[in-house]
Amino acid sequence: MDRISCLAYLLYQAENREIQNAALQLVSGEISIKELKNIPQYLPFIKEAEKELKKNTLNTNEVYDFVESFLYTY
């Protein structure tokens, strides 16, 4: 699974609607991770998601399901 999809999946897990919307934009390609990092209120969430991604504990089936569910519906 690619890095952006995994980051979007992790960001979507946040209990913040703005972050969830940003995750959906990220997975659909409407915004880049670089653009998101330039928004100060998103940066802590992105850093935490990147830290979690480095742990490599993601269930790839859940990431696939997330991408499949939201890639074309947003």
trRosetta pair geometry for C-beta under 8 A, 3 or more apart (Angstrom, degrees):
i j d omega theta_ij theta_ji phi_ij phi_ji
1 5 5.4 -108 177 81 98 126
1 6 5.6 113 119 -57 116 99
1 58 7.5 -95 61 107 143 136
1 60 5.1 -175 -21 -138 127 98
1 63 4.9 50 -152 107 164 144
1 64 6.9 -120 -95 -60 121 76
1 67 8.0 -171 -145 -20 111 144
2 5 5.0 89 65 10 83 104
2 6 7.0 -155 96 -5 42 91
3 6 5.8 -63 -151 39 30 111
3 7 6.2 28 155 -18 68 108
3 53 7.0 71 -147 -177 79 150
4 7 5.7 -53 -144 38 31 110
4 8 6.2 33 155 -20 65 106
4 26 6.3 -154 -178 164 95 100
4 27 7.3 157 138 -100 93 50
4 33 6.2 -132 -115 -39 90 119
5 8 5.7 -53 -146 37 30 112
5 9 6.3 35 152 -22 63 105
5 27 6.2 72 -120 -123 64 92
5 63 5.8 94 135 174 105 110
5 66 7.6 142 179 87 90 108
5 67 5.0 -11 -148 -79 121 129
6 9 5.6 -52 -149 34 31 115
6 10 6.4 28 154 -15 64 106
6 53 5.4 105 129 -120 125 114
6 58 5.8 -119 -142 -34 109 176
6 63 5.6 -22 -98 -127 65 144
7 10 5.7 -56 -147 39 32 109
7 11 6.1 32 154 -19 67 108
7 26 6.9 -90 99 150 100 150
7 33 6.3 31 101 -104 160 126
7 46 7.2 25 -169 -143 119 76
7 49 5.1 91 -147 138 73 130
7 50 6.8 8 -111 -75 110 67
7 53 6.3 -30 -78 -60 73 145
8 11 5.7 -54 -144 38 30 111
8 12 6.3 35 154 -26 64 106
8 23 4.5 126 -163 -167 69 79
8 24 7.5 120 -169 -69 114 22
8 26 4.3 -167 -95 93 106 115
8 27 4.0 142 160 -58 164 93
8 66 7.4 170 107 133 96 127
8 67 7.7 92 81 -88 129 81
9 12 5.8 -55 -151 30 28 114
9 13 7.2 35 149 -28 59 99
9 23 7.4 146 -51 -170 13 125
9 27 7.8 87 -50 -81 63 128
9 58 7.2 90 94 -146 140 132
9 62 7.0 115 -167 121 137 90
9 63 4.7 -78 -56 -118 164 79
9 66 4.6 120 -111 74 97 164
9 67 7.4 -54 -66 -46 106 81
10 13 5.7 -47 -162 18 37 117
10 48 7.9 -163 152 109 120 80
10 49 3.8 138 107 -140 129 99
10 52 5.5 160 -139 78 141 134
10 53 6.5 -102 -26 -57 155 92
10 58 7.6 -83 -65 -95 101 122
11 14 6.0 -29 -175 -3 48 114
11 19 5.5 -138 179 168 90 96
11 20 7.3 171 133 -95 80 36
11 22 6.4 -85 156 91 140 97
11 23 3.8 180 95 -85 109 111
11 26 6.9 68 48 28 149 149
11 45 5.9 79 -128 148 87 115
11 46 7.1 2 -90 -90 117 60
11 49 5.3 -24 -60 -77 74 154
12 19 7.8 -174 -95 126 27 85
12 20 5.3 70 -138 -131 61 74
12 23 4.0 -161 -62 119 77 160
12 24 7.1 90 -97 -51 111 71
12 66 6.5 164 53 -156 155 131
12 70 7.8 -166 -101 -9 152 166
14 19 4.1 -16 75 96 145 144
14 20 6.4 -146 68 -54 89 75
14 23 7.7 166 26 -33 105 133
14 45 5.6 -13 -78 -139 152 126
16 19 4.1 63 82 12 107 112
16 20 6.7 176 87 -13 54 85
16 45 7.3 -107 45 -87 139 145
17 20 5.5 -54 -146 37 34 114
17 21 6.3 37 154 -20 67 103
18 21 5.7 -53 -150 36 31 111
18 22 6.4 32 150 -19 64 105
18 41 7.5 3 110 116 146 128
18 42 7.9 -120 127 -83 106 93
19 22 5.5 -51 -147 36 34 113
19 23 6.4 41 150 -24 64 102
19 42 6.6 150 -107 -124 83 84
19 45 5.1 -133 -127 -159 135 171
20 23 5.5 -49 -150 31 33 115
20 24 6.7 33 151 -18 63 102
21 24 5.7 -52 -151 35 34 111
21 25 6.5 34 150 -17 65 104
22 25 5.6 -53 -149 38 35 112
22 26 6.2 40 150 -25 65 105
22 31 6.8 -64 -155 68 74 149
22 36 5.8 109 -180 -120 125 119
22 39 7.9 -138 -115 59 144 150
22 42 6.0 -160 -171 -119 175 135
23 26 5.5 -51 -147 33 32 115
23 27 6.4 26 157 -15 65 105
24 27 6.0 -53 -143 38 31 106
24 28 6.3 17 159 -7 64 112
24 70 5.4 -111 -127 -179 88 132
24 74 4.4 163 168 -105 113 152
25 28 6.0 -67 -144 47 28 102
25 30 4.1 -83 -161 68 84 114
25 31 4.4 36 134 13 118 110
25 74 7.1 -141 -75 144 45 146
26 29 7.9 42 176 -65 27 23
26 30 7.7 -72 -54 51 22 75
26 31 5.8 -53 -79 74 59 90
26 32 7.7 83 -127 -142 77 14
26 33 6.6 63 -138 -73 119 69
26 36 6.6 -10 -82 -43 117 145
27 66 7.4 -121 -112 135 159 96
27 67 5.9 -154 -162 -118 124 71
27 70 5.5 59 91 101 144 114
27 71 6.0 -102 145 -94 103 63
27 74 7.5 107 74 10 99 145
28 70 7.1 -99 -53 141 97 86
28 71 6.2 149 -96 -155 69 44
28 72 7.8 141 -118 -81 101 25
28 74 4.8 -123 -44 66 148 122
30 74 7.7 -111 -10 115 133 122
31 35 5.0 -118 -171 78 90 133
31 36 6.0 96 138 -53 121 91
32 35 4.7 101 55 4 79 99
32 36 7.1 -141 97 -2 45 86
33 36 5.5 -53 -149 38 36 114
33 37 6.3 41 151 -24 66 103
33 46 7.1 134 -162 -145 90 129
34 37 5.8 -52 -149 32 30 113
34 38 7.0 31 151 -21 60 104
35 38 5.8 -57 -159 30 35 113
35 39 7.5 31 147 -20 63 100
36 39 5.9 -56 -160 27 42 109
36 42 5.0 -101 -180 124 85 150
36 46 6.0 144 123 -77 114 138
37 42 7.3 -112 -91 96 25 107
37 43 6.0 72 -150 -104 58 84
37 46 5.8 -125 -91 97 76 168
39 42 4.4 48 86 15 106 116
39 43 7.1 -171 84 -35 55 79
40 43 5.7 -39 -152 2 36 120
41 44 7.9 -48 -176 21 37 97
42 45 5.6 -67 -166 45 55 112
42 46 5.8 52 143 -25 85 109
43 46 5.6 -57 -142 37 32 111
43 47 6.2 32 161 -20 67 105
44 47 5.8 -54 -146 36 31 111
44 48 6.3 30 156 -18 64 107
45 48 5.8 -56 -149 38 30 111
45 49 6.3 30 152 -19 65 107
46 49 5.6 -54 -146 37 32 111
46 50 6.3 32 154 -19 66 105
47 50 5.7 -54 -147 36 31 111
47 51 6.4 34 152 -21 64 105
48 51 5.6 -52 -149 34 32 114
48 52 6.4 31 152 -17 64 106
49 52 5.7 -55 -148 38 32 111
49 53 6.3 37 151 -24 65 106
50 53 5.5 -50 -146 33 33 116
50 54 6.7 38 153 -24 62 101
51 54 5.9 -51 -156 28 31 113
51 55 7.3 37 146 -24 60 99
52 55 5.7 -48 -162 22 39 116
52 57 7.4 -83 -178 46 77 101
52 58 7.8 90 141 -61 96 96
53 56 7.4 38 167 -69 44 49
53 58 7.1 0 -120 -30 61 127
58 62 7.2 -129 -180 62 82 109
58 63 5.9 42 161 -42 126 124
59 62 4.2 66 86 6 106 111
59 63 7.1 172 90 -10 56 83
60 63 5.3 -52 -148 38 42 113
60 64 6.2 47 151 -23 70 101
61 64 5.5 -49 -147 35 33 114
61 65 6.4 35 153 -19 64 104
62 65 5.6 -52 -147 36 32 113
62 66 6.4 37 152 -22 64 104
63 66 5.6 -52 -149 34 32 115
63 67 6.4 29 155 -16 65 105
64 67 5.9 -58 -148 39 29 108
64 68 6.0 27 156 -18 65 111
65 68 5.7 -57 -142 41 28 111
65 69 6.1 29 157 -22 64 110
66 69 5.9 -60 -148 36 25 111
66 70 6.3 -19 169 15 63 114
67 70 6.7 -82 -140 52 22 84
67 71 5.2 36 173 -51 68 111
68 71 6.5 -26 -113 7 18 114
69 73 6.9 -47 156 18 53 136
70 73 5.7 -87 -133 50 39 102
70 74 5.5 33 -176 -33 85 110
71 74 7.8 -96 170 15 7 99
